[in-house]
Amino acid sequence: MPPPADTTRVSVIVPTHQRYAALRRLLESLTEQTVPAGSFEVIVSVDGSTDGTVEMLAGFEAPFPLRTLAWPQRGRAAARNAAVDEARGEIVILVDDDMQVVPEFVERHLAHHPPGSRLCVLGAVPIEVNGASTRAARYAQAKFDDHLERLADPAHLELPQSFYTGNTSLRAEVLREVGGFDEAFTRYGNEDVELSMRLRAAGVSLRYDPRALARQEYGKDLTGLLRDAIAIGSTETLLARKHPDVIAALGLANPNDHSRPWLAARAILLSLTRRWARTSSLVFGFAAILERLGLWRQPLFYRALRDYAFWVGADAEIGDGDSSELKRLAAELHRGPIDLLLHR
């Protein structure tokens, strides 16, 4: 039987989709927490998984209350909101299903939230790699390690794109007060950044605790990395549409932040992509061949590919009824290669 609601101080919320094995490893790491098992619950929100996740959860022997919510896929924002609605804890810890947490994980988060606090805490989420890791995972590790190092700087922490909810805690009442996650974000990325806009507007302060540690697995290959970049370009455009005042702080503000030769090449690729939807898949397939041949060692290899993928997503999302700033961006993306070679 679960403990009475007033003894459950923390609700750990885990949205999941098709990650049976990774989710099990996360749950196993949660069995080793330094706080009493009855002081926290775990709610797994299963977003359309068909890989046996629900069955695994039904048979998982947890020392803490473990609850499962499951329905057809609606996106990570909706999955989290449903779990928040069901949470008994006064503190909510959001953690992704591809994490493994340290024994002090719940304790560290809990210590930041005395009664009445209006604080949102980001814990560290370093990517773990090993001999079996993809080259894309190693690239992602280096990129994200640099991000984590800079989070100690309050100025960097305040940037919109510094925010993430893969390892984040705040009081449940504060999350509910601001309306939870925006369920318009059905694709990967930026639902957490959008939430941070409303948290800041509600007077919530941010803090980074590197000791609230959740080590992150990353099993995606180059194609997975680039498909995520397309989704991020799309959802960042949606974010800019909802919060026009933040465009200057987003990647959308710098479409020409590259060399002229690459901008010209990207213009050609984007033009082809508009005409033939399979262009991006062909580019990704050719890039995978180059990666296997060792060209991934070139410093600009991943940066250029992610840049192309990001703008594929953004270009497809921008519509006729958008703001003048997004219309200006669309005009930039439609500039021809010769124009870009001659003029920045």
GUSEVEX-937771 format. One line per 2 residues: number of its first residue (from 1); their letters; for each residue z, y, x of C-alpha. Coordinates in Angstrom, 3 decimals. Each point is the difference from the previous one (the first is absolute). Layout:
// GUSEVEX-937771
NUM) a) Z,Y,X | ...
// end
This chain:
// GUSEVEX-937771
1) mp) 0.000,0.000,0.000 | -0.754,3.515,1.319
3) pp) 3.020,2.209,0.662 | 0.982,2.724,-2.470
5) ad) -2.223,3.070,0.203 | 2.747,2.169,1.471
7) tt) 0.290,-2.223,3.107 | -3.711,0.177,0.782
9) rv) -0.233,3.145,2.087 | -3.499,-0.533,1.352
11) sv) -3.266,-1.234,-1.493 | -2.543,-1.138,2.606
13) iv) -3.444,0.284,-1.602 | -2.942,-1.980,1.339
15) pt) -3.499,0.337,-1.492 | -2.213,-2.916,0.980
17) hq) -3.565,-1.216,-0.377 | -1.347,-3.241,1.488
19) ry) 2.471,-0.167,2.922 | 1.974,-3.145,-0.748
21) aa) 0.917,-0.864,3.617 | 0.788,3.552,1.128
23) lr) 2.157,0.606,-3.081 | 2.001,-3.136,0.700
25) rl) 0.697,1.185,3.549 | 1.218,3.341,-1.364
27) le) 2.342,-1.724,-2.452 | 1.357,-2.216,2.757
29) sl) 0.782,3.076,2.110 | 1.824,1.522,-2.979
31) te) 2.325,-3.032,-0.152 | 1.550,1.118,3.299
33) qt) 1.247,3.470,-0.979 | 3.321,1.337,1.277
35) vp) 1.023,1.293,-3.448 | 1.398,-2.424,-2.614
37) ag) -2.788,-1.862,-1.793 | 1.351,1.106,-3.383
39) sf) -0.305,3.677,0.878 | -3.802,0.009,-0.203
41) ev) -2.703,-1.567,-2.094 | -3.655,-0.656,0.828
43) iv) -2.707,0.609,-2.588 | -3.428,-1.384,0.883
45) sv) -2.777,1.569,-2.049 | -2.922,-2.451,0.083
47) dg) -3.220,1.934,-0.532 | -2.532,-2.593,-1.118
49) st) 0.612,-2.604,2.728 | -1.645,-3.409,-0.490
51) dg) 1.115,-1.586,3.288 | 3.192,-1.695,-1.175
53) tv) 2.250,3.013,0.526 | 1.703,-0.290,-3.405
55) em) 0.691,-3.688,0.535 | 1.407,0.653,3.480
57) la) 2.327,2.655,-1.395 | 1.211,-2.323,-2.736
59) gf) 1.097,-2.526,2.611 | 1.330,2.389,2.646
61) ea) 3.730,-0.489,0.581 | 1.318,3.526,0.589
63) pf) 3.639,0.983,0.561 | -0.762,3.277,-1.807
65) pl) -1.246,0.563,-3.573 | -3.781,-0.471,0.124
67) rt) -2.112,1.085,-2.943 | -3.732,-0.419,-0.485
69) la) -2.322,2.198,-2.058 | -3.600,-1.153,-0.372
71) wp) -3.167,1.152,-1.802 | -3.752,0.474,0.552
73) qr) -0.886,2.267,2.919 | 0.543,3.714,-0.691
75) gr) 0.529,1.407,3.488 | 2.951,0.559,2.288
77) aa) 1.167,3.204,-1.718 | 0.288,-1.705,-3.389
79) ar) 1.681,-3.048,1.549 | 2.661,2.175,1.610
81) na) 0.599,2.047,-3.133 | 0.600,-3.114,-2.070
83) av) 2.591,-1.209,2.502 | 1.706,3.408,0.134
85) de) 0.308,-0.096,-3.781 | 1.865,-3.309,0.307
87) ar) 2.161,0.926,3.016 | 3.779,-0.257,-0.416
89) ge) 0.872,1.608,3.340 | 0.851,3.658,0.457
91) iv) -2.027,-0.092,3.227 | -3.593,-1.231,0.121
93) il) -1.487,-1.360,3.231 | -3.776,-0.374,-0.087
95) vd) -1.378,-2.525,2.484 | -3.453,-1.535,0.363
97) dd) -0.563,-3.735,-0.220 | -1.313,-0.306,3.581
99) mq) 3.278,1.126,1.594 | 2.894,-1.837,1.627
101) vv) 3.236,1.982,-0.010 | 2.910,0.049,2.452
103) pe) 3.488,-1.156,-1.142 | 1.211,3.634,-0.179
105) fv) -2.918,1.053,-2.191 | 1.796,0.469,-3.335
107) er) 3.136,1.317,1.707 | -1.916,2.697,1.889
109) hl) -1.788,1.238,-3.121 | 3.152,-0.074,-2.118
111) ah) 1.920,2.155,2.489 | -2.362,2.938,-0.609
113) hp) 0.623,0.259,-3.741 | 3.479,1.147,-1.027
115) pg) 0.446,0.877,-3.689 | -2.084,2.990,-1.026
117) sr) -2.209,0.027,3.084 | -3.622,1.099,-0.293
119) lc) -1.392,-1.656,3.080 | -2.969,-2.257,0.647
121) vl) 0.286,-2.157,3.118 | -2.916,-1.521,1.883
123) ga) 0.804,-3.011,2.167 | -2.068,-1.110,2.978
125) vp) -2.924,-2.372,-0.674 | -1.464,-0.999,3.399
127) ie) -2.934,-2.406,-0.105 | 0.674,-3.310,1.751
129) vn) -2.846,-1.667,1.915 | -0.309,-3.301,1.848
131) ga) -2.675,-2.104,1.636 | -1.555,-0.812,-3.371
133) st) -0.204,3.624,-1.155 | -3.397,1.551,-0.661
135) ra) -1.351,2.799,2.166 | 0.191,2.210,-3.078
137) ar) 3.724,-0.776,-0.229 | 0.504,1.088,3.596
139) ya) -1.819,3.239,-0.703 | 2.120,0.560,-3.115
141) qa) 3.159,-0.727,1.984 | -0.762,2.615,2.659
143) kf) -0.946,2.591,-2.605 | 3.087,-0.571,-2.132
145) dd) 2.405,-0.194,2.958 | -1.111,3.514,0.916
147) hl) 0.710,1.108,-3.567 | 3.505,-1.517,0.055
149) er) 0.839,1.701,3.297 | -0.885,3.386,-1.494
151) la) 2.103,-0.523,-3.134 | 3.082,0.988,2.009
153) dp) -1.439,3.538,-0.062 | 1.015,1.638,-3.334
155) ah) -3.223,2.015,-0.019 | -2.086,-3.183,0.139
157) le) 2.155,-1.661,-2.635 | -0.775,2.851,-2.404
159) lp) -3.774,-0.513,0.207 | -1.314,-1.555,-3.234
161) qs) -1.735,-2.905,1.717 | 3.106,-0.925,1.994
163) fy) 1.584,-1.404,-3.147 | -0.128,-3.685,-0.909
165) tg) 1.866,-2.295,-2.365 | -0.330,-3.316,1.833
167) nt) 3.640,0.436,1.089 | 1.597,2.829,-1.962
169) sl) 3.189,0.626,-1.982 | 1.295,2.571,-2.463
171) ra) 2.268,0.174,-3.014 | -1.527,-1.724,-3.031
173) ev) 0.810,2.951,-2.237 | -1.943,2.345,2.296
175) lr) -3.062,-2.262,-0.006 | 0.119,-0.236,-3.786
177) ev) 0.568,3.759,-0.312 | -3.274,0.815,1.762
179) gg) -1.905,-2.570,-2.067 | -0.402,-2.826,2.493
181) fd) -3.391,-0.830,1.473 | -3.224,1.385,-1.475
183) ea) -1.780,-3.023,-1.467 | -3.393,1.699,0.273
185) ft) 0.094,-1.246,3.603 | -1.271,-3.519,-0.548
187) ry) -1.706,-0.395,3.386 | 1.676,-0.284,3.383
189) gn) 1.576,3.130,1.459 | 1.478,3.435,-0.750
191) ed) 2.135,-0.850,-3.040 | 2.949,0.435,2.350
193) ve) -1.261,3.342,1.343 | -0.476,1.220,-3.570
195) ls) 3.581,-1.027,-0.819 | 1.238,1.969,3.020
197) mr) -1.558,3.165,-1.455 | 2.137,-0.314,-3.136
199) lr) 3.117,-1.015,1.925 | -0.228,3.109,2.179
201) aa) -0.579,2.189,-3.063 | 3.175,-1.476,-1.504
203) gv) 2.054,0.982,3.052 | 0.185,-3.460,1.585
205) sl) 0.452,0.039,3.785 | -1.597,-2.523,2.353
207) ry) 1.700,-1.861,2.827 | -1.218,-2.612,2.486
209) dp) 2.272,-2.836,1.155 | -1.602,-2.198,2.681
211) ra) 2.878,-2.478,-0.297 | -0.855,-0.800,-3.621
213) la) -2.608,-2.270,1.465 | -2.638,-2.111,-1.745
215) rq) -2.539,-1.629,2.299 | -3.457,-0.018,-1.502
217) ey) -2.574,-2.786,0.118 | -3.671,0.967,0.152
219) gk) -2.477,-2.785,-0.622 | -3.120,2.037,-0.770
221) dl) -3.157,-0.189,2.062 | -2.419,2.851,0.684
223) tg) -1.608,-0.263,-3.438 | 3.416,0.121,-1.672
225) ll) 0.946,3.053,2.057 | -3.199,1.791,-1.016
227) rd) 0.231,-0.903,-3.681 | 3.490,1.505,0.016
229) ai) -1.500,3.152,1.533 | -2.519,0.230,-2.858
231) ai) 2.830,-0.311,-2.512 | 2.009,2.677,1.820
233) gs) -2.962,2.388,-0.098 | -0.266,-0.590,-3.738
235) te) 3.709,0.367,-0.758 | 0.392,3.015,2.275
237) tl) -2.665,1.726,-2.084 | 1.967,-0.922,-3.127
239) la) 3.116,1.420,1.658 | -1.808,3.260,0.809
241) rk) -1.164,0.248,-3.593 | 3.585,-0.323,-1.253
243) hp) 1.528,2.256,2.682 | -2.643,2.532,1.134
245) dv) 2.558,1.929,2.042 | 0.359,-2.905,2.445
247) ia) -3.676,-0.402,0.940 | 0.410,1.989,3.223
249) al) 2.527,-2.580,1.263 | -2.232,-3.020,-0.723
251) gl) -2.781,-1.710,1.895 | -2.384,1.410,-2.619
253) an) 0.465,3.438,1.559 | -1.724,-1.022,3.246
255) pn) -3.353,-1.679,-0.735 | -1.514,1.359,3.237
257) dh) 2.800,-0.945,2.385 | -2.316,-2.090,2.211
259) sr) -2.835,0.432,2.480 | -3.343,1.263,-1.250
261) pw) -1.843,-3.258,0.808 | 2.474,-2.022,-2.048
263) la) -0.107,2.477,-2.907 | -3.790,-0.337,-0.053
265) ar) 0.230,-3.806,0.111 | 2.620,0.012,-2.751
267) ai) -2.184,2.251,-2.168 | -2.810,-2.553,0.262
269) ll) 2.357,-2.878,-0.861 | 1.476,1.850,-2.984
271) sl) -3.465,0.843,-1.278 | -0.997,-3.659,0.226
273) tr) 3.243,-1.042,-1.677 | -0.691,2.266,-2.982
275) rw) -3.417,-1.605,-0.413 | 0.967,-3.602,0.706
277) ar) 3.528,-1.186,-0.722 | -0.250,-2.906,2.429
279) ts) -0.310,2.345,2.975 | 3.742,0.042,0.701
281) sl) 0.181,-3.813,-0.044 | -2.890,-0.192,2.457
283) vf) 1.646,2.598,2.262 | 3.284,-1.907,-0.095
285) gf) -1.754,-3.296,0.762 | -1.853,1.483,2.978
287) aa) 3.218,1.607,1.221 | 1.757,-3.387,-0.153
289) il) -2.697,-1.416,2.290 | 0.482,2.877,2.442
291) er) 3.752,-0.538,-0.121 | -0.419,-3.671,0.962
293) lg) -2.239,1.087,2.883 | 2.834,2.162,1.371
295) lw) -1.162,3.471,-0.999 | 3.270,0.463,-1.890
297) rq) 1.415,1.034,3.382 | -1.935,3.254,-0.211
299) pl) 2.507,2.732,-1.031 | -2.112,1.363,-2.856
301) fy) -1.034,-3.348,-1.514 | 2.687,-0.275,-2.670
303) ra) 0.327,3.739,-0.487 | -3.684,0.407,-0.799
305) lr) -0.112,-2.983,-2.326 | 3.124,1.060,-1.896
307) dy) -1.415,3.529,-0.274 | -3.219,-1.305,-1.578
309) af) 1.942,-2.266,-2.373 | 2.379,2.785,-1.024
311) wv) -2.847,2.330,-0.897 | -1.816,-2.751,-1.907
313) ga) 3.072,-0.181,-2.240 | 0.397,3.766,-0.311
315) da) -3.717,0.631,-0.614 | -0.074,-2.525,-2.847
317) ei) 3.058,1.534,-1.671 | -0.994,3.680,-0.058
319) gd) -1.363,0.987,-3.404 | -1.897,2.892,-1.600
321) gd) 3.080,1.373,-1.740 | 2.103,0.274,3.137
323) ss) 1.604,3.090,1.520 | -1.934,2.440,2.133
325) el) 1.685,-1.448,3.103 | -1.202,-3.521,-0.760
327) kr) -3.465,1.337,-0.877 | -0.078,1.710,3.393
329) la) 0.959,-3.309,1.575 | -2.799,-1.775,-1.868
331) ae) -2.482,2.545,1.341 | 1.244,-0.675,3.544
333) lh) -0.481,-3.734,-0.459 | -3.566,0.557,-1.191
335) rg) -1.060,2.026,3.030 | -2.889,-1.555,1.883
337) pi) 0.243,-1.431,3.526 | -2.173,2.701,1.576
339) dl) 2.151,2.754,-1.518 | 3.137,-1.704,1.318
341) ll) -1.469,-0.401,3.484 | -0.840,3.690,0.179
343) hr) 2.982,1.512,-1.838 | 3.645,-1.102,-0.276
// end
